[in-house]
Amino acid sequence: MPDKVLKDSLRQIKFSYLNAAGTAIDGNVRYAIASYKSKTPSFSKYTTVEANKVVDLKPLQSGHYMLQAICEKDTLEQEFVVFSMDDKHPVVETHDWFYISGNEFPSNGKPVYVQFGATDADQHIVYSIFSGDKVIDSGTIDQSNSLTTWKLTYKEEYGDGIVLNLAWVKNGKLYTHNENIGRPIPDRHLNVKWTTFRNLLLPGQKEEWTLNVCYPDGKPAKAQLMATLYDKSLDQIAEHLWDFSSSYTNNLPAYIEWSSFNFPVLDFYKVANYKSLTESSLSLARFDARFVNGLSFNQLFIRGTRFAAETKELAKMEPMKLNETLQGNAPGVKAERSTIKFTAPVIKEDRDVREEADVDYAVADSASVSGKRGSNNVQLREILMRQHSFIHV
C-alpha cells in the first residue's frame, strides 16, 4: 500500500502470507483501520479475512490512517493518507504537498490532475508552463493552509506536451516540482481477422483465405503484411517470437527547473611561507656504511641501471668513495683505523661476473674427470641473467 492513496482508487486490499521461500501459505488475518488523529491510534473493531485473497474495503474519507494486521504471531502496522481532488486543505501537516495523476494526457480526453499546496500560512508559489519554445502560462499564487487543484486537458497548442514548473520557499528552504505531461500517444493497435471462402458448387475448388487488417475504429488499415510458415511443435523447444517495437516519443523542453544555491560552510585559511629542505637524490650505486658495516659479504654486486655506460662509469668511480668512507678518510668521518674492519666492496659488471663463473665451472669440470666431481666447492651463481629494471611487469 502506498503512503498516499487517492480516495477513489482505494477499493480493495490483499494481505500476502508467505513462507521463507516466497510461497503463499494458508492462514487468517485480523485487521483494523483507525484514524490517526493522535500519536496512539485506537483499534476497536477487527475484521478476519483469508490471507492471499483480495478483500473489499469500505470507503474512507480524506484523512490520516493506520492499518494494523495480525496473522498468528506476526503484526504489521502501516500509516497511509487518503485524499481526493476535492480537498481544500492538506489532510496532514506538511510544507510540501504535491500530486499529479499522470505524465501523459489520456487519449479519451480526460484531464490530468495536479494538486499542490501546504499547511503553512502565507505560501507564495511561482509557476510556469512551457511547450516547445513557448511559455504557455506563468504567474504566482498566494494561499494559506490551502490546496490548488488544476484539471489540465490536452490542447493543440501544447504540441508534443507541456512542462510544468512550481516553486516556493519556506523557512529558507526551496521546494520545487518539475513535471512533463506528454501528448496522447496514438493507438497503433491493429485488429487482425481471418475469413475463408470455398465455392461448394465447383468440384475440387480450393479454399481462399483472406486476412483483414483494421484500425480500432473498424476502418481498413493501410498496412503491410509479412507472414511465415513454421512447425508449431517447435515452440515446445523455443517459442517463435517476432518482436517489433515501434517507439513513439514526445519532444519536450529539458533542463527547465528552479534551483537554489546553499553555502552552509564558511571556510577561513591563511598562507604561511616555508623553506623546503634539500635532499640528495637516490643513488642505486652507493651504499651507506652505517647499514653495511659489519656484514660478512665479500663482494657486493650492483645491477639494474638502465644503461651499460652508466654501470661502467659507476663501477670506476664509486668504489674509491666508498672505500674512503669506510676507512674514515672521507670528510666529516672521524674513526680510528684499528676499529674499522671491513673489506671494501668490489663493483663488477655483469660480463666480468660471467667470465669468473665460467672459469670456476671449468675448474670444477676438470676436477670431475678424476672422479672428484664437486670437490672444489664451486659456489653457484645466483644472478643468472642481465636485468635492466628493478620492476618486472
TAHU-V175810 format. One record per run of one state. SS is the DSSP state (2 for helix, 1 for strand, 0 for the rest). FROM is the first residue (numbers start at 1). LEN is the number of residues. Records with the same first field share a line. If there is no record, write none. Layout:
SS: FROM-LEN / FROM-LEN
This chain:
0: 1-3 / 10-2 / 15-3 / 19-5 / 25-3 / 36-11 / 51-3 / 57-6 / 72-2 / 84-13 / 101-3 / 105-7 / 119-4 / 132-2 / 144-2 / 153-3 / 159-2 / 171-2 / 183-7 / 198-10 / 216-4 / 221-11 / 237-52 / 293-15 / 328-9 / 340-10 / 371-23
1: 4-3 / 12-3 / 18-1 / 24-1 / 28-8 / 47-4 / 54-3 / 63-9 / 74-10 / 97-4 / 104-1 / 112-7 / 123-9 / 134-10 / 146-7 / 161-10 / 173-10 / 190-8 / 208-8 / 220-1
2: 7-3 / 156-3 / 232-5 / 289-4 / 308-20 / 337-3 / 350-21
